[in-house]
């Protein structure tokens, strides 16, 4: 039996009560995925556990709009750990750091988050298929 998949949400702290977070978490939940988000930033124990939380999740969804330093740090950790990452942005590629602009970034409009739901659905389908293929015993 497989453990329920988990996703780390790399979002600016200000997004803790945002509609974007709600849409992402609702879509993940629909697929049986639990989300992890750092809600407390002034606790040194929680801050120190960011790396551990990312390591324990299966993949990362990040909103890189505005290139928030905390989000960029979390994205860098996830890339370094080889985690599948869905990058979202409501700004153009020219406004992102050059190393992120070279990645596939799903653009959304803040006033219409239905595209975020579609991006997460499609991306998650592919990531979950790959995860299941890795975890399934090979057929001889």
N, C-alpha and C positions, 0 to 999 in steps of 0.2 A: 504494500500500500504506500502511496506517495504522500509526502507532506504537502499541505496546501501551499501554493506558490505565494511569495511575498514580493511586493514592489516598494522601493524606497522613493518617496516623492521629494525631489529637490526643488523646493519653491522658496521664494523670499519669505521671511518670517511674517511679513505683513499679509501674506496670502493665506494665513491659517484659517480665516473665516470666509474666504473668497468663493465665488461661484465657480471659478476654474477648478479649485481643489474639490469642490462638491461634485462637479461633473466627472472629474478623473476618478475619484473614489467610488462613485456610483457605478461607473463603467467597469472598474476593476472588480467590484463586488459582484456584479452581474456574471462575471467570468470565474467567480470563486477565488479571487485574489485578494489577499489582505494587504492593506497599505500601511507603510511606516512613514511617519513625519515627525521631525523634531519640533515639538511645541514649545519647549523651554530653552532659551538661549543663554540665560545668565547663570545656569547651574554648571559648574566646571565638570562635574561627573557626566552629565548628559552631553556636553560639548565634546568630551574626550571619547564618548561612545559612538560618535558619528561614523567613524571608520568601521567599528565593529558592526553597527547596524547595516551599513552598506554591504559589508562582507557577508552577512547572514541572509540578505535578500537575494532574490533570483534575478531581478532587473531593476532599472531605474527609469523614472519618468521625470524630466527636468524642464522647467520653464526658464529659458535663458534670456528672456526679454529683459533688457536693461543691464545685462551682464552683472547681476548681483554677485558680490565677492563670495558670499557663503555658498551660493548655488554653484558658482564656478569651481570652488574648492571641492564640493561634493561630486560634481561632474568629473573633475580630474581624478578623484579617488576611484570613481566607478570605471572610468576608462582604464586606469592603471590596473584594476582588478579584472579587466576583461568582461565586465558586465554588459549585457545588452542594454542600450540606452535609447529612449525616445526623447529627442530634443524638440521642444515646442517653443515658438516665439511669436509675439504679436508685432514685431518690428522687422524691417527688411534685413537681408543678409549683410548689406553694407554697414549696418549699425551694430553688428556682432563682432567680437574679436575674430581676427583673421583665421585662427586655428579652428574655430567653431564654424565659420562660414564655409569651410571645406567639408564639413560633415553634412549629412542629410538632416535638415531642420524642417519640421512641419509648421507652416505658418498658419496662424489663426487670427480671427478678429475678435476682440474683446466683447463686442456687442452681439456676437453670434457664435456661441460655443458648441454648436452642433457639429462643427468640423472637428473639434477636439474629440468628441465622442467617437466619431468615425475613425480618426487617426488612431486612437487608443484601441478600438475594436480590431481594426485591421492589423496593426502592429502586434497586438497581443495574440491574435490568432497565429501569426507566424512564429512568434517567440515560444508560445506554448507547444506548438507542433514540434519545434526543434527540441524543446525540453523533454517532451514525451519520447521522442526518438532516442535521445541520449540515455534516458532512464529505463527504457524498455529492454528486457533481455533480448539479445540477438537471436534470431531464428536460424538454426543451422540446417 
